[in-house]
Amino acid sequence: MKFFSFWRSLASFRVRIALNLKNLPVKVVFVDIDADAHREAGYRQINPQMALPALVVDDGTTLFQSLAILEYLDEKYPSPPLLPADLNGRARVRALALMVACEGHPLLTPRVRRYLDHELNLRDPQQAAWRRHWTVETLAALEGHLAGHKDTGRYCHGDQPTLADICMVGHVTAAVTQQIDLAVWPTVQRIFETAMALPEFAKAHPLAQPDTPEAMRVKR
């Protein structure tokens, strides 16, 4: 498999976690969003949306959109599972994942920031306020669903990481980057810290990637 990734891409972060959890070898191709490499003809042929990540599987099929990739990997390589065995549990995990991947994260992406800058002429303080607002709103919603729920365990759902945790840690990482204090959402903070203590999550962190700028790389 060939995995097209960028260190700072939170959607790529999700897929890296899943690949690590399932111990799947891939050839990683780094696509530098900061240099507009995702807009070049070569990558546009792979994904006309010009978004990351993309995964080219062994038969040559190109997969795109992180949640679709995650579900593909879970169906093809079912151990360890990323979704609960029961119908209600799968619906809850998918809903928690979608809160991040389809509502919170899209408002923070580079193409949105570019539009805010180039088309709406919003300055840095205004853009920072935009990012903070949508980050905090999603964190508050996650806390509301997780705190005190009978199915919340060590992780978002039970005691094994699922799609919900994979999506949530990326959003919390965005909050940490913005220096948002997580203490207001103790359940989210606890689950984030529990998940990031796993090597499969830690190795996938944006600051631990081969293409992470040296000055930002996690020091060990």
C-alpha positions as CSV (number, residue, x, y, z in Angstrom):
1,M,0.0,0.0,0.0
2,K,1.1,3.6,-0.7
3,F,0.0,6.2,1.8
4,F,0.0,9.9,0.9
5,S,0.4,11.9,4.0
6,F,1.5,15.3,5.5
7,W,2.8,15.7,9.0
8,R,0.4,18.4,10.1
9,S,-2.7,16.9,8.4
10,L,-5.1,15.7,11.1
11,A,-6.9,13.5,8.7
12,S,-3.5,11.8,7.9
13,F,-3.0,11.5,11.6
14,R,-6.1,9.4,11.9
15,V,-5.0,7.0,9.2
16,R,-1.5,6.7,10.7
17,I,-3.0,5.6,14.0
18,A,-5.1,2.9,12.3
19,L,-2.2,1.6,10.3
20,N,-0.1,1.4,13.5
21,L,-2.9,-0.3,15.5
22,K,-3.3,-2.9,12.7
23,N,0.5,-3.2,12.2
24,L,0.2,-2.6,8.4
25,P,3.3,-1.8,6.4
26,V,2.9,1.0,3.9
27,K,5.1,3.1,1.7
28,V,4.6,6.7,2.8
29,V,4.7,9.5,0.2
30,F,4.9,12.9,1.8
31,V,2.9,15.7,0.2
32,D,3.9,19.1,1.4
33,I,0.7,21.2,1.8
34,D,2.8,24.2,2.7
35,A,4.5,24.1,-0.7
36,D,1.1,23.5,-2.4
37,A,2.3,20.0,-3.5
38,H,-1.3,18.8,-3.1
39,R,-2.3,21.1,-5.9
40,E,0.2,19.8,-8.4
41,A,-0.9,17.7,-11.3
42,G,0.7,14.5,-10.0
43,Y,-1.2,14.5,-6.8
44,R,-4.4,15.9,-8.4
45,Q,-4.5,12.7,-10.5
46,I,-4.5,10.7,-7.3
47,N,-7.1,12.8,-5.6
48,P,-8.9,15.4,-7.6
49,Q,-10.1,17.0,-4.4
50,M,-6.5,17.8,-3.7
51,A,-7.0,16.8,0.0
52,L,-5.0,14.5,2.2
53,P,-4.8,11.6,2.9
54,A,-5.0,9.1,0.1
55,L,-4.3,5.4,0.2
56,V,-3.5,3.4,-2.8
57,V,-4.1,-0.3,-2.0
58,D,-2.5,-3.3,-3.5
59,D,-4.8,-3.7,-6.4
60,G,-4.3,-0.1,-7.5
61,T,-7.5,1.3,-6.1
62,T,-7.2,4.8,-4.6
63,L,-9.0,5.4,-1.4
64,F,-9.7,8.9,-0.1
65,Q,-11.4,10.6,2.9
66,S,-10.0,9.4,6.2
67,L,-13.1,7.9,7.6
68,A,-13.7,5.8,4.5
69,I,-10.1,4.7,4.6
70,L,-10.5,3.7,8.3
71,E,-13.6,1.7,7.7
72,Y,-11.9,0.0,4.7
73,L,-8.9,-1.0,6.8
74,D,-11.2,-2.2,9.6
75,E,-13.2,-4.4,7.2
76,K,-10.1,-5.8,5.4
77,Y,-8.0,-6.2,8.5
78,P,-10.5,-6.8,11.3
79,S,-8.0,-7.2,14.2
80,P,-7.9,-5.3,16.4
81,P,-11.4,-3.9,15.6
82,L,-12.0,-0.2,15.4
83,L,-15.8,-0.5,15.8
84,P,-17.7,-2.3,18.6
85,A,-19.4,-5.6,17.9
86,D,-22.9,-4.4,18.8
87,L,-25.2,-2.3,16.6
88,N,-25.8,0.5,19.1
89,G,-22.1,0.7,20.0
90,R,-21.1,1.1,16.3
91,A,-23.6,3.9,15.9
92,R,-22.3,5.7,19.0
93,V,-18.7,5.4,17.9
94,R,-19.4,6.6,14.4
95,A,-21.4,9.5,15.7
96,L,-18.5,10.6,18.0
97,A,-16.1,10.2,15.1
98,L,-18.3,12.2,12.8
99,M,-18.7,15.1,15.3
100,V,-15.0,15.7,14.8
101,A,-14.3,14.6,11.2
102,C,-17.4,16.1,9.6
103,E,-18.3,19.1,11.8
104,G,-15.3,20.3,13.9
105,H,-12.2,19.6,11.8
106,P,-13.4,20.9,8.4
107,L,-13.7,24.4,9.8
108,L,-10.0,24.3,10.7
109,T,-8.5,23.1,7.4
110,P,-6.0,25.0,5.3
111,R,-8.4,25.7,2.5
112,V,-10.9,27.3,4.9
113,R,-8.0,29.4,6.4
114,R,-7.0,30.4,2.9
115,Y,-10.5,31.5,2.1
116,L,-10.8,33.5,5.4
117,D,-7.5,35.2,4.5
118,H,-7.7,35.8,0.8
119,E,-11.4,36.2,0.3
120,L,-12.7,37.6,3.6
121,N,-9.5,39.4,4.5
122,L,-9.7,38.2,8.1
123,R,-6.5,39.1,10.0
124,D,-4.6,36.7,12.2
125,P,-6.4,37.6,15.5
126,Q,-9.8,37.0,13.8
127,Q,-8.7,33.7,12.3
128,A,-7.3,32.6,15.7
129,A,-10.7,33.4,17.2
130,W,-12.5,31.4,14.5
131,R,-10.3,28.4,15.1
132,R,-10.7,28.6,18.8
133,H,-14.5,29.0,18.7
134,W,-15.0,25.8,16.6
135,T,-12.4,23.8,18.5
136,V,-13.9,24.6,21.8
137,E,-17.5,24.0,20.6
138,T,-16.5,20.5,19.5
139,L,-14.6,19.7,22.7
140,A,-17.7,20.8,24.7
141,A,-20.0,18.6,22.7
142,L,-17.6,15.6,23.1
143,E,-17.4,16.1,26.8
144,G,-21.2,16.3,27.0
145,H,-21.5,12.9,25.2
146,L,-18.7,11.2,27.0
147,A,-18.9,12.4,30.7
148,G,-21.0,10.0,32.8
149,H,-22.2,7.9,29.8
150,K,-22.6,4.2,30.7
151,D,-20.5,3.1,27.6
152,T,-17.6,5.5,28.2
153,G,-14.7,3.5,29.6
154,R,-10.9,4.0,29.5
155,Y,-11.6,5.3,26.0
156,C,-14.5,6.9,24.2
157,H,-16.4,3.6,24.1
158,G,-15.3,0.8,26.3
159,D,-11.8,-0.1,27.1
160,Q,-10.3,-0.5,23.6
161,P,-9.6,2.4,21.2
162,T,-12.1,2.9,18.4
163,L,-12.7,5.2,15.5
164,A,-14.0,7.7,18.1
165,D,-10.6,7.9,19.9
166,I,-8.7,8.1,16.6
167,C,-10.7,11.1,15.5
168,M,-10.9,12.8,19.0
169,V,-7.1,12.8,19.6
170,G,-6.5,14.8,16.4
171,H,-9.0,17.5,17.5
172,V,-7.5,17.6,21.0
173,T,-4.1,17.9,19.4
174,A,-5.4,21.0,17.5
175,A,-6.6,22.4,20.8
176,V,-3.2,21.8,22.5
177,T,-1.5,23.6,19.5
178,Q,-3.8,26.6,20.2
179,Q,-2.9,26.4,23.9
180,I,-6.4,25.8,25.0
181,D,-6.7,24.5,28.5
182,L,-8.2,21.0,28.5
183,A,-9.1,21.1,32.2
184,V,-12.6,22.3,31.4
185,W,-13.3,19.0,29.7
186,P,-11.9,16.4,32.1
187,T,-13.3,13.3,30.4
188,V,-11.9,14.4,27.0
189,Q,-8.5,15.2,28.6
190,R,-8.4,11.8,30.4
191,I,-9.2,9.8,27.3
192,F,-6.8,11.8,25.2
193,E,-3.9,11.2,27.6
194,T,-4.8,7.5,27.9
195,A,-4.9,7.1,24.1
196,M,-1.7,9.1,23.5
197,A,0.1,6.9,26.0
198,L,-0.3,4.0,23.5
199,P,2.8,3.7,21.2
200,E,0.5,3.3,18.1
201,F,-1.0,6.8,18.8
202,A,2.2,8.4,20.0
203,K,4.1,7.3,16.9
204,A,1.4,8.8,14.7
205,H,1.6,12.3,16.3
206,P,2.1,15.1,13.9
207,L,5.3,16.2,15.6
208,A,6.9,12.7,15.4
209,Q,6.8,12.3,11.6
210,P,9.7,12.0,9.2
211,D,8.5,15.2,7.4
212,T,7.9,17.2,10.5
213,P,10.2,20.3,10.4
214,E,13.2,19.7,12.5
215,A,12.6,22.7,14.8
216,M,9.1,21.2,15.7
217,R,10.1,17.6,16.1
218,V,9.4,15.8,19.4
219,K,12.7,15.7,21.3
220,R,13.4,12.3,22.9
